[in-house]
């Protein structure tokens, strides 16, 4: 990691304070030496962390204070009190804090005070209750970064697999009408560029999973592969992007096959996330490609049902922080322009 990346801490938003965000952030700090984590600062409500963790907390008001504080205490950029808090019971004040933490984290990362942004899990229901209109955090981050939502691509990355769902949070019945050649080409370009820019892979190799059983059997089991996917693959190949497909999804994730590719693009949410979580449930990271900043997130929700009970697993947050640091260093080394 470069000296400049080492000097700049990573911004970690607390997420909904009634969820497991406070616990897993504290757990990541407690495991910092075991996992060689770089300095990071939690943005949110210090009291929310102190309510569920007995470890040392250092309130900071300047990013220059983070590295020194990190040695002996968890640095927290305290924004506001989120009011009376019961773990597992979200409140409007907690949702407002989560949103303010996200806004602050984006700002700190965009102005390069932070090397990268790691976002804690939020409750979409609670956020919508206070007037939040974006489908999720990714769309909000993209908007604040001046990027259209369609150009922000979700990737799930683990030590042995990277996947990209071409369509995300929509009903399965809508997938065939939303999946177009233009969508596949646009997202594959962003993925290829992200693999080079952020992962340092000079010539990434992509695979596109077929939508239907056996990749459609040449149109016998569905025509999306012939009508939509094959033209997209041909266009990408013409542009010099190495891509195979459409390939039968039932075999694509087998050992020895998935290892041939730097990322696998899938037609819909569960086609990508089911095999990914089977392999990387505890160390998988959600990241967003196509942004001018590095953004990662632990691949789990608020887990209100276990919040405050000492059951939260910090490993996904540890993985998200570690990957954010690696990507930030890679992006700086490669120095590929954002646009």
C-alpha positions as CSV (number, residue, x, y, z in Angstrom):
1,X,0.0,0.0,0.0
2,X,1.3,3.5,-0.9
3,X,2.3,6.0,1.8
4,X,-0.5,8.3,0.9
5,X,-3.1,5.5,1.2
6,X,-1.6,4.6,4.6
7,X,-1.9,8.2,5.8
8,X,-5.5,8.5,4.8
9,X,-7.9,6.4,7.0
10,X,-10.9,4.5,5.7
11,X,-14.4,6.0,6.5
12,X,-16.8,3.4,7.9
13,X,-20.4,4.4,8.2
14,X,-22.3,3.0,11.2
15,X,-25.4,2.1,9.3
16,X,-28.6,1.9,11.3
17,X,-27.5,2.2,14.9
18,X,-30.2,-0.3,16.1
19,X,-28.7,-3.0,13.9
20,X,-25.4,-4.8,14.2
21,X,-23.4,-2.0,12.6
22,X,-22.0,-0.7,16.0
23,X,-21.0,-4.2,17.1
24,X,-19.3,-5.3,13.9
25,X,-17.4,-2.0,13.6
26,X,-16.1,-2.4,17.1
27,X,-15.3,-6.1,16.4
28,X,-13.3,-5.1,13.4
29,X,-11.2,-2.7,15.5
30,X,-10.7,-5.4,18.1
31,X,-9.3,-7.7,15.4
32,X,-7.3,-5.0,13.7
33,X,-3.9,-6.5,14.5
34,X,-4.9,-10.0,13.7
35,X,-6.0,-8.9,10.2
36,X,-3.5,-6.1,9.7
37,X,-6.3,-3.6,9.1
38,X,-5.4,0.0,8.2
39,X,-6.6,2.9,10.4
40,X,-10.4,3.5,10.0
41,X,-12.9,5.8,11.6
42,X,-16.5,5.0,12.3
43,X,-18.9,7.8,11.4
44,X,-22.1,8.0,13.4
45,X,-23.1,8.0,17.1
46,X,-20.5,7.1,19.6
47,X,-23.2,6.3,22.2
48,X,-24.6,3.6,19.9
49,X,-21.2,1.9,20.0
50,X,-20.7,2.4,23.7
51,X,-24.2,0.9,24.4
52,X,-23.2,-2.5,23.0
53,X,-19.4,-2.6,23.5
54,X,-17.2,-2.0,26.5
55,X,-14.0,-1.3,24.6
56,X,-12.2,2.1,24.3
57,X,-13.8,4.7,22.0
58,X,-12.0,8.0,21.0
59,X,-14.2,10.8,19.6
60,X,-12.4,12.5,16.7
61,X,-13.3,15.7,14.8
62,X,-10.6,15.7,12.3
63,X,-9.3,12.9,10.0
64,X,-5.7,13.8,11.0
65,X,-6.5,12.5,14.5
66,X,-7.6,9.1,13.4
67,X,-4.2,7.3,12.9
68,X,-2.9,8.2,16.3
69,X,-6.2,7.4,18.1
70,X,-6.5,4.1,16.2
71,X,-3.6,2.5,18.1
72,X,-5.4,2.5,21.5
73,X,-9.1,3.1,20.8
74,X,-11.8,2.9,18.1
75,X,-12.0,6.4,16.5
76,X,-15.5,7.6,16.1
77,X,-16.6,10.7,14.2
78,X,-19.5,11.6,16.3
79,X,-22.2,13.3,14.2
80,X,-25.2,13.5,16.6
81,X,-27.0,11.6,19.3
82,X,-29.5,9.2,17.8
83,X,-31.7,9.4,20.9
84,X,-32.9,6.5,23.1
85,X,-31.8,3.3,21.4
86,X,-32.9,-0.3,21.8
87,X,-30.8,-2.7,19.7
88,X,-33.1,-4.4,17.2
89,X,-35.7,-1.6,17.3
90,X,-35.1,1.0,14.5
91,X,-36.3,4.5,15.0
92,X,-36.7,7.6,12.7
93,X,-33.8,9.3,14.6
94,X,-31.6,6.3,13.9
95,X,-32.5,6.3,10.2
96,X,-31.6,10.0,10.1
97,X,-28.3,9.3,11.7
98,X,-27.6,6.5,9.1
99,X,-28.3,8.9,6.3
100,X,-26.2,11.7,7.8
101,X,-23.3,9.2,8.3
102,X,-23.6,8.1,4.7
103,X,-23.6,11.7,3.4
104,X,-20.6,12.5,5.6
105,X,-18.7,9.4,4.5
106,X,-19.2,10.2,0.9
107,X,-18.0,13.8,1.4
108,X,-14.9,12.7,3.2
109,X,-14.0,10.2,0.6
110,X,-14.8,12.4,-2.4
111,X,-12.5,15.2,-1.0
112,X,-9.8,12.5,-0.4
113,X,-9.7,13.0,3.3
114,X,-10.6,9.2,3.4
115,X,-8.9,6.6,1.2
116,X,-12.2,4.7,0.8
117,X,-15.7,4.3,2.0
118,X,-17.2,1.3,3.8
119,X,-20.9,1.5,4.3
120,X,-22.7,-0.2,7.2
121,X,-26.1,-1.8,6.7
122,X,-29.2,0.3,6.7
123,X,-32.9,-0.4,7.0
124,X,-34.5,0.7,3.7
125,X,-37.9,0.6,5.4
126,X,-36.7,3.0,8.2
127,X,-35.0,5.3,5.6
128,X,-38.1,5.5,3.5
129,X,-40.0,6.4,6.6
130,X,-38.0,9.6,6.8
131,X,-38.5,10.5,3.2
132,X,-35.5,8.7,1.6
133,X,-36.5,7.8,-2.0
134,X,-33.5,5.9,-3.4
135,X,-33.8,2.1,-3.8
136,X,-30.6,1.6,-1.7
137,X,-27.3,3.2,-0.7
138,X,-25.6,2.5,-4.0
139,X,-28.0,4.8,-5.9
140,X,-27.6,7.5,-3.4
141,X,-23.8,7.3,-3.5
142,X,-23.8,7.3,-7.3
143,X,-26.0,10.4,-7.3
144,X,-23.7,12.2,-4.9
145,X,-20.7,11.3,-7.0
146,X,-22.3,12.6,-10.2
147,X,-22.7,9.1,-11.7
148,X,-26.0,7.8,-13.1
149,X,-27.3,4.8,-11.2
150,X,-27.1,2.6,-14.4
151,X,-23.3,3.2,-14.5
152,X,-22.8,2.0,-10.9
153,X,-22.3,-1.7,-11.0
154,X,-22.7,-4.0,-8.0
155,X,-20.0,-6.7,-7.6
156,X,-19.7,-9.4,-4.9
157,X,-16.1,-10.3,-4.4
158,X,-14.5,-13.0,-2.3
159,X,-11.1,-14.8,-2.3
160,X,-12.3,-17.3,-4.9
161,X,-15.1,-15.7,-6.9
162,X,-16.4,-12.4,-8.2
163,X,-19.9,-12.1,-9.5
164,X,-22.0,-9.3,-11.0
165,X,-25.8,-9.5,-11.2
166,X,-26.9,-7.7,-14.4
167,X,-30.3,-7.1,-12.9
168,X,-30.6,-6.7,-9.1
169,X,-33.7,-6.0,-7.0
170,X,-36.5,-6.8,-9.3
171,X,-39.0,-9.6,-9.5
172,X,-37.8,-12.6,-11.4
173,X,-40.7,-12.3,-13.9
174,X,-39.3,-8.9,-15.0
175,X,-35.8,-10.1,-15.7
176,X,-36.3,-11.2,-19.4
177,X,-37.7,-7.8,-20.3
178,X,-35.0,-5.8,-18.4
179,X,-32.1,-7.8,-19.7
180,X,-30.9,-6.3,-23.0
181,X,-27.8,-6.5,-25.1
182,X,-27.1,-2.8,-24.4
183,X,-27.3,-3.5,-20.6
184,X,-24.9,-6.4,-20.8
185,X,-22.4,-4.5,-22.9
186,X,-22.5,-1.4,-20.7
187,X,-22.1,-3.3,-17.5
188,X,-19.4,-5.6,-18.9
189,X,-17.4,-2.6,-20.0
190,X,-17.6,-1.2,-16.4
191,X,-16.6,-4.5,-14.9
192,X,-13.6,-4.9,-17.2
193,X,-12.5,-1.4,-16.5
194,X,-13.0,-1.9,-12.7
195,X,-11.0,-5.1,-12.7
196,X,-8.1,-3.3,-14.3
197,X,-8.4,-0.1,-12.4
198,X,-9.1,-1.4,-8.9
199,X,-7.8,-5.0,-8.9
200,X,-4.8,-4.4,-11.2
201,X,-5.8,-7.1,-13.7
202,X,-4.4,-6.0,-17.0
203,X,-6.5,-8.2,-19.3
204,X,-9.5,-9.4,-17.3
205,X,-11.5,-12.5,-18.5
206,X,-15.2,-12.4,-18.1
207,X,-18.0,-15.0,-18.4
208,X,-21.7,-14.5,-18.9
209,X,-24.0,-17.0,-17.4
210,X,-27.0,-18.1,-19.6
211,X,-30.4,-17.2,-18.3
212,X,-32.2,-20.5,-19.1
213,X,-31.3,-24.1,-18.3
214,X,-28.3,-25.3,-20.4
215,X,-28.0,-21.8,-21.7
216,X,-31.2,-22.2,-23.7
217,X,-30.1,-25.3,-25.7
218,X,-29.7,-23.2,-28.9
219,X,-33.2,-21.6,-28.4
220,X,-35.0,-24.8,-27.4
221,X,-35.3,-23.8,-23.8
222,X,-35.6,-20.0,-24.3
223,X,-34.2,-17.5,-26.7
224,X,-32.6,-14.9,-24.5
225,X,-29.2,-16.4,-25.0
226,X,-29.4,-16.3,-28.8
227,X,-31.4,-13.1,-29.1
228,X,-29.8,-10.9,-26.3
229,X,-26.7,-12.4,-24.9
230,X,-24.8,-13.7,-28.0
231,X,-24.9,-10.3,-29.8
232,X,-23.6,-8.6,-26.6
233,X,-20.7,-11.1,-26.3
234,X,-19.9,-10.5,-30.0
235,X,-19.8,-6.8,-29.5
236,X,-17.6,-7.0,-26.4
237,X,-15.2,-9.3,-28.3
238,X,-15.0,-6.7,-31.1
239,X,-14.1,-4.1,-28.5
240,X,-11.2,-6.3,-27.2
241,X,-12.8,-7.5,-24.0
242,X,-12.2,-11.1,-23.3
243,X,-15.6,-12.7,-22.6
244,X,-17.1,-16.2,-22.9
245,X,-20.7,-17.0,-23.0
246,X,-23.5,-17.4,-22.7
247,X,-22.5,-20.4,-20.6
248,X,-24.7,-23.0,-18.8
249,X,-24.9,-21.6,-15.3
250,X,-25.3,-25.0,-13.6
251,X,-21.6,-25.9,-14.4
252,X,-20.1,-22.4,-14.5
253,X,-19.5,-22.2,-10.8
254,X,-17.8,-25.6,-10.5
255,X,-14.2,-25.6,-9.3
256,X,-11.9,-25.5,-12.3
257,X,-14.4,-23.6,-14.4
258,X,-15.1,-20.6,-12.3
259,X,-11.3,-20.2,-11.8
260,X,-10.9,-19.4,-15.5
261,X,-12.6,-16.1,-15.1
262,X,-11.9,-12.9,-13.2
263,X,-15.7,-12.2,-12.9
264,X,-18.9,-13.9,-13.8
265,X,-21.9,-11.8,-15.0
266,X,-25.3,-13.3,-14.2
267,X,-28.7,-12.5,-15.4
268,X,-30.4,-12.0,-12.1
269,X,-29.8,-11.5,-8.4
270,X,-30.0,-15.0,-7.0
271,X,-28.2,-16.6,-9.9
272,X,-25.1,-14.5,-8.8
273,X,-25.6,-14.4,-5.0
274,X,-26.7,-18.0,-4.3
275,X,-23.3,-19.6,-5.4
276,X,-21.4,-16.6,-4.1
277,X,-22.8,-16.9,-0.6
278,X,-22.4,-20.6,-0.6
279,X,-18.6,-20.0,-1.0
280,X,-18.1,-16.7,0.7
281,X,-20.8,-16.2,3.3
282,X,-18.4,-14.8,5.9
283,X,-15.7,-13.2,3.8
284,X,-17.7,-11.9,0.8
285,X,-17.7,-8.2,0.1
286,X,-20.2,-6.0,-1.8
287,X,-18.5,-3.3,-3.8
288,X,-19.6,-0.7,-6.4
289,X,-17.7,-0.3,-9.7
290,X,-17.9,2.7,-11.9
291,X,-17.6,5.3,-9.1
292,X,-14.9,7.9,-8.7
293,X,-14.4,6.6,-5.1
294,X,-13.8,3.2,-3.6
295,X,-16.9,1.9,-1.9
296,X,-17.3,-1.5,-0.2
297,X,-19.8,-2.9,2.2
298,X,-20.2,-6.1,4.2
299,X,-22.5,-8.5,2.5
300,X,-25.2,-8.7,5.1
301,X,-28.2,-6.7,6.4
302,X,-28.9,-4.9,9.6
303,X,-29.7,-8.2,11.4
304,X,-32.0,-6.5,13.9
305,X,-32.9,-10.0,15.3
306,X,-29.4,-10.4,16.8
307,X,-28.4,-6.8,17.4
308,X,-27.1,-6.2,20.9
309,X,-26.9,-9.9,21.8
310,X,-23.2,-10.4,21.2
311,X,-23.8,-12.7,18.2
312,X,-22.8,-10.4,15.4
313,X,-20.0,-11.6,13.2
314,X,-17.4,-9.0,12.4
315,X,-15.7,-11.0,9.6
316,X,-17.7,-9.5,6.7
317,X,-16.9,-6.0,8.0
318,X,-13.2,-6.9,8.4
319,X,-13.2,-8.2,4.8
320,X,-14.9,-5.1,3.5
321,X,-12.3,-2.8,5.2
322,X,-9.4,-4.9,4.0
323,X,-10.6,-5.0,0.4
324,X,-11.3,-1.3,0.5
325,X,-7.7,-0.6,1.5
326,X,-6.4,-3.0,-1.2
327,X,-8.5,-1.4,-3.9
328,X,-7.6,2.1,-2.9
329,X,-3.9,1.2,-3.1
330,X,-4.4,-0.5,-6.5
331,X,-6.3,2.4,-7.9
332,X,-3.6,4.8,-6.8
333,X,-0.9,2.6,-8.4
334,X,-2.7,2.3,-11.6
335,X,-3.8,5.9,-11.7
336,X,-6.5,5.4,-14.4
337,X,-8.6,8.5,-14.8
338,X,-12.1,8.2,-13.4
339,X,-14.0,9.1,-16.5
